[in-house]
Amino acid sequence: MSQLTVDSTAPWKERLKGRVPPSLDEEIDIFETQIAQKRQGKIDDKVFAETRLRRGVYGQRYDNGQRHDGTASRALEYPCGDLTKGPNTVWDAPGMLRIKIPFGAMNGEQMEVLADLAEEYSDGIAHVTTRQDIQLHFIHIDDTPDIMRRLAAVGITTQEACGNSVRNVTACPMAGVCRDEPFDVSPYAHALTYFLLGHKDAQDFGRKFKIAFSGCEQHACGLANMHDLGAVAQVRSTGNGTKSAERGFKVYVGGGLGAVPHQAKVLREFVREDELLPLAQAVCRVFGRLGEKRNRARARVKFLVAKLGIEEFTRLVDEELAILPADDRWSAYLGDLSVTDEEPTRPAAALSPGQRPEGFAEWLGSNVQRQRQPGYVAVAINLPLGDLTSTQLRALADTTRQYNGGHVRNTVEQNILLRNISEGDLPALYAELREQGLGEPGASSLVDVTACPGTDTCKLGISASRGLAGELRKRIATSIKTTGVLADEAVKDLRIKVSGCFNSCGQHHVADIGFYGVSRKSDGRTIPHFQVILGGQWTENAGSYGLAVVAVPAKRIPEAVERIAGLFVTEREKGESFQSFIARVGKARIRQLLDDLTKLPTYLEDRTLYSDWGDPREYTIGDLGVGECAGEVVTAVEFGLSAAEREVFQGLLELDRGGAEAAAEKAYAAMLQAARALITTENIDIGNAPDEIVGEFRTRFYDTELFFDPYAGAKFANYLFRVHGDAETDSGEEAHRRIEEAQLFIEAAHACNQRISQLQTARVA
């Protein structure tokens, strides 16, 4: 147990007096008061929602009641209630607390406190996220102030972990030990984290703002290209006739995944280290001033950059820089760049010959990489689904103190990295990790599947991403042991990433093989599906984004993975990458390969497809899927939506052939087709004129809010309206985006049709 968990009946505020920084102490006191005000009905719901989110406190899905492994979740221990609702609601529903871990760095004392908190307040699980945070689930909101105080006492905050704020600043977990980096980006990530935390120029955003640092351009550790602001380390000659060089960054802006991903644009080719903080401040000011506020669906920086163009956005940033009041903090941190240093604590030694523990060779080959410091290595701990128990976390704190001074880095692939490990210590370290259940091989390989929480705990989850990821891990591990197709050397380093919905929290767009959750109707019931995403690129800081090929029932996804991998193994050319292979064979070939998997049996023919991974109950999405009118009109609309899917897929093929304009036209036509299909549910004989279709759709589905997605609101409808007003494009990037928008519009049309069916059934009843 950590030194903070003393046997005392005194409130934590008294026990930790003098250990919590005054600024954080005041913040936590304010939040505790606001919780009391909310209970008394003295604070507006929306105001309180943003208040708690800015402190990392999320509402959590609890109707599911199942974890990814099929066991009952702790949510079932709580009476129903929701802290996001009004003052008279029971507040005993579980929530989630997101804890900021800047650039993923934690020390032994912090790990022990997190272990204690997971054990005392949560379900005993600490979850590592794709943004290097830690999340605790099934937290009661009344406990959050004490949790925050205990975290603050060891230098951790939840402030601005969520909400319309600057989120956790991420960085390459190999920073400082990577053999390819020009310099360690850790102190710069640290400086920017605390410079922008609570900064007045970062408080008026319409949505979140994400920042990432990378030490080099060729690897994916930092993923700078897919962030609102990305900084990649650079050095250049000072030009004074000496060999000296100055540090700086190539700065990107306007990237992001979400429903429709955007590639970041270069804001500056080179920014000196002393210019980094003011530049970030200026970007925040432009975003705060001009970013969308009313329509949250378009309130990210990527939409502002796309709207203004990178040249105009750059000009506005330059204007802000010119009027920024000077701040000593811009350069003060440069006097102590060692603040984030982690020095080896054991002497370097070579790995000596001798007997090895069972499994050591496989673990050594997949989980260990050499550092630029001779004699030292970095060791990855492969965490299934990003989870480790409080017992494991506490044991890891002890282990790291012994081998590297008690330091770890969380990774964006939901693993933990131990750095500055002497090569000679590897056998003993492996033996300890294996005993703790932390010695699994396969880190950053095919078996190391990334997943968001999905339907386990997320209110936006459509399909069980963690359940699917867990099943894929088991299938891949079995295939590797039995030398199946997934054991082939060609596929061992492919990345699989799974999101429970279109929002890409699992980063499916940048995976070799990605999936995001959707649903389909068959035999009057709803069936969980996943869209198969191909064409993404993990390397080069997320160099390209994939697109959906086809929706496959959730229970058939493992078979889909085996078929795609098998095709690659048997038909790849020598030295051909997976991305190049997919581009060469074409998405039409992949769709044909998976076509039979999309055919849906009746409920009586195969009930297994009608439930999701890890949950034996019949699948539903909240109130959706509770029956369907079997009249002729449903057949017509389903036929129309199927035609829309074919149309957008043709657009995808045009895009593969380089026909940006034709691809954009197909995407537009697909949205019109889907809108027209929905209009037929109103028993209207409508023609094919775009103005007529859009007009009727607006009147009957947008103005009535019938089309509005429960989670995305009007966002998907606006995709159609925007392209209807401007259907031309000559940009491959814009065409790519339009295909993505069309796919999401069609998914929303499917969901709308399900709501219509539900309403019709209710009227009949």
ZIDAWO-V342843 format. One record per backbone hydrogen bond with DSSP energy under -1.0 kcal/mol. NH is the residue of the N-H (numbers start at 1). CO is the residue of the C=O. E is the energy in kcal/mol with one decimal. If there is no record, write none. Layout:
nh/co/e
NH/CO/E
NH/CO/E
//
This chain:
nh/co/e
5/2/-1.2
6/4/-1.7
8/6/-1.4
15/11/-2.1
16/12/-2.2
17/14/-1.3
19/16/-2.6
25/21/-2.7
26/22/-2.3
27/23/-1.8
28/24/-2.6
29/25/-2.1
30/26/-2.3
31/27/-2.1
32/28/-2.4
33/29/-2.0
34/30/-2.3
35/31/-2.2
36/32/-1.7
37/33/-2.4
38/34/-2.4
39/35/-2.0
40/36/-1.4
41/38/-1.3
42/37/-3.0
48/44/-2.7
49/45/-2.4
50/46/-2.0
51/47/-2.1
52/48/-2.9
53/49/-2.3
54/50/-2.2
55/52/-1.1
56/53/-2.1
57/52/-2.6
58/96/-3.2
61/457/-3.6
67/71/-2.5
70/67/-2.2
73/65/-1.2
76/73/-1.6
77/74/-2.1
78/75/-1.7
85/82/-1.8
89/86/-1.5
95/139/-1.7
96/58/-2.1
97/136/-2.7
98/56/-2.7
99/134/-3.0
100/157/-1.4
103/169/-3.0
104/101/-2.9
105/102/-1.9
106/408/-2.2
108/406/-1.1
111/107/-2.3
112/108/-2.1
113/109/-2.1
114/110/-2.5
115/111/-2.2
116/112/-2.4
117/113/-2.6
118/114/-2.5
119/115/-1.9
120/116/-2.6
121/117/-2.6
124/118/-2.3
126/388/-2.8
127/135/-2.2
128/386/-3.3
129/133/-1.8
132/129/-1.4
134/99/-1.9
135/127/-2.5
136/97/-2.3
139/95/-2.8
143/140/-1.6
144/141/-1.1
147/143/-2.1
148/144/-2.8
149/145/-2.0
150/146/-2.2
151/147/-2.1
152/148/-2.7
153/149/-1.8
154/151/-1.6
155/152/-1.7
156/151/-2.3
160/54/-5.4
161/158/-2.0
165/163/-2.0
167/209/-2.5
170/211/-2.2
172/213/-1.0
175/172/-1.8
177/174/-2.7
178/174/-1.4
189/185/-2.1
190/186/-2.5
191/187/-2.2
192/188/-2.5
193/189/-2.1
194/190/-1.8
195/191/-1.7
196/192/-2.1
197/193/-1.1
199/196/-1.7
202/199/-1.9
209/165/-2.3
212/229/-1.9
213/170/-1.8
214/231/-2.6
226/223/-1.5
227/224/-1.1
229/210/-1.9
230/252/-2.0
231/212/-2.4
232/250/-2.4
233/214/-2.6
234/248/-2.6
236/246/-1.8
238/244/-1.7
246/236/-2.7
248/234/-2.2
249/271/-1.8
250/232/-2.8
251/268/-2.2
252/230/-3.3
253/265/-2.6
254/228/-2.0
255/227/-2.3
256/262/-1.8
262/256/-3.0
264/225/-1.9
265/253/-3.0
267/251/-2.8
268/251/-1.7
271/249/-1.9
273/247/-1.4
275/272/-1.9
279/275/-1.8
280/276/-2.3
281/277/-2.3
282/278/-2.4
283/279/-2.3
284/280/-2.2
285/281/-2.0
286/282/-2.2
287/283/-2.5
288/284/-2.9
289/285/-2.0
290/286/-2.8
291/287/-2.2
296/294/-1.0
298/295/-2.0
299/296/-1.5
304/300/-1.2
305/301/-2.7
306/302/-2.1
307/303/-2.2
308/304/-2.7
309/305/-2.7
313/309/-2.4
314/310/-2.4
315/311/-2.1
316/312/-2.3
317/313/-2.1
318/314/-2.5
319/315/-2.0
320/316/-2.0
321/317/-2.5
322/318/-1.8
330/327/-1.9
331/328/-1.2
332/328/-1.7
334/331/-1.4
335/332/-1.6
336/333/-2.0
339/336/-1.3
341/338/-1.8
360/357/-1.9
363/359/-2.0
364/360/-3.0
365/361/-2.0
366/362/-1.3
367/363/-2.9
369/378/-2.1
371/376/-2.3
372/177/-2.2
376/373/-1.8
377/421/-2.6
378/369/-3.0
379/418/-3.4
380/367/-3.1
381/416/-3.5
386/383/-2.1
387/384/-1.7
388/126/-1.8
390/124/-1.9
393/389/-2.6
394/390/-2.3
395/391/-2.3
396/392/-2.6
397/393/-1.7
398/394/-1.5
399/395/-2.4
400/396/-2.8
401/397/-1.6
402/398/-1.4
403/399/-1.7
404/400/-3.0
406/400/-2.2
408/106/-2.2
409/417/-2.0
410/104/-2.5
411/415/-2.4
414/411/-1.4
416/381/-1.6
417/409/-3.3
418/379/-3.3
421/377/-2.3
423/375/-2.2
424/349/-1.5
425/422/-1.9
426/423/-1.6
429/425/-2.7
430/426/-3.0
431/427/-2.0
432/428/-1.9
433/429/-2.7
434/430/-2.9
435/431/-1.8
436/432/-1.5
437/434/-1.2
438/433/-3.3
445/442/-1.4
446/492/-2.9
448/445/-1.2
449/447/-1.8
450/496/-2.0
452/498/-1.6
456/453/-1.6
458/454/-2.2
461/458/-1.0
462/500/-2.0
463/500/-1.8
465/463/-1.7
468/464/-2.5
469/465/-2.7
470/466/-2.6
471/467/-1.9
472/468/-2.8
473/469/-2.4
474/470/-1.8
475/471/-2.6
476/472/-2.9
477/473/-2.5
478/474/-2.3
479/475/-2.4
480/476/-2.5
481/477/-2.0
482/478/-1.9
484/479/-3.7
487/484/-1.9
488/485/-1.3
491/488/-1.4
494/491/-1.7
497/513/-1.5
498/450/-2.4
499/515/-2.7
507/504/-1.6
510/507/-1.2
511/508/-1.2
512/495/-1.0
513/495/-2.1
514/533/-2.6
515/497/-1.9
516/531/-1.3
517/499/-1.4
518/529/-2.2
520/527/-1.9
522/525/-2.8
525/522/-2.1
527/520/-3.4
529/518/-2.6
530/552/-2.4
531/516/-3.0
532/550/-2.7
533/514/-3.4
534/547/-2.1
537/544/-2.5
540/218/-2.3
541/219/-1.4
542/538/-1.6
543/539/-2.4
546/509/-2.6
547/534/-2.3
549/532/-3.1
552/530/-2.6
554/528/-2.8
556/553/-2.0
557/554/-1.4
560/556/-1.8
561/557/-2.6
562/558/-2.0
563/559/-2.2
564/560/-2.5
565/561/-2.7
566/562/-2.5
567/563/-2.4
568/564/-2.0
569/565/-2.5
570/566/-2.2
571/567/-2.1
572/568/-1.6
576/573/-2.4
581/577/-2.3
582/578/-2.5
583/579/-2.0
584/580/-2.1
585/581/-2.9
586/582/-1.9
590/586/-1.3
591/587/-2.7
592/588/-2.3
593/589/-2.1
594/590/-1.5
597/594/-1.1
598/595/-1.5
606/602/-1.9
610/607/-1.7
611/608/-1.2
615/612/-1.7
619/610/-3.2
624/621/-2.6
635/631/-1.1
636/632/-1.9
637/633/-2.2
638/634/-2.6
639/635/-2.1
640/636/-2.3
641/637/-2.5
642/638/-2.2
643/639/-1.9
644/640/-1.9
645/641/-2.0
646/642/-2.0
647/643/-2.2
648/644/-2.3
649/645/-1.9
650/646/-2.1
651/647/-1.7
652/648/-1.8
653/649/-2.0
654/650/-2.3
655/651/-2.2
656/652/-1.9
657/653/-1.6
658/655/-1.4
659/654/-2.8
660/658/-1.4
663/659/-2.5
664/660/-2.3
665/661/-2.1
666/662/-2.2
667/663/-2.2
668/664/-2.3
669/665/-2.6
670/666/-2.4
671/667/-2.0
672/668/-2.3
673/669/-2.5
674/670/-2.4
675/671/-2.6
676/672/-2.8
677/673/-2.2
678/674/-1.9
679/675/-1.9
680/676/-1.3
681/678/-1.6
682/679/-1.9
683/680/-1.9
686/684/-1.1
693/689/-2.4
694/690/-2.9
695/691/-2.3
696/692/-2.6
697/693/-2.7
698/694/-2.6
699/695/-2.2
700/696/-2.8
701/697/-2.4
702/697/-1.6
703/698/-3.5
705/702/-1.1
707/701/-2.5
709/713/-2.0
713/709/-2.2
715/712/-1.8
718/714/-2.0
721/717/-1.7
722/718/-2.5
723/719/-2.0
724/720/-2.4
725/721/-1.4
735/731/-2.4
736/732/-2.3
737/733/-2.1
738/734/-2.4
739/735/-2.4
740/736/-2.0
741/737/-2.4
742/738/-2.5
743/739/-2.3
744/740/-1.9
745/741/-2.5
746/742/-2.4
747/743/-2.0
748/744/-2.4
749/745/-2.0
750/746/-2.4
751/747/-2.2
752/748/-2.5
753/749/-2.5
754/750/-1.8
755/751/-1.9
756/752/-2.4
757/753/-2.4
758/754/-2.2
759/755/-2.4
760/756/-2.5
761/757/-2.4
762/758/-2.3
763/759/-2.1
764/760/-2.1
765/761/-2.3
//
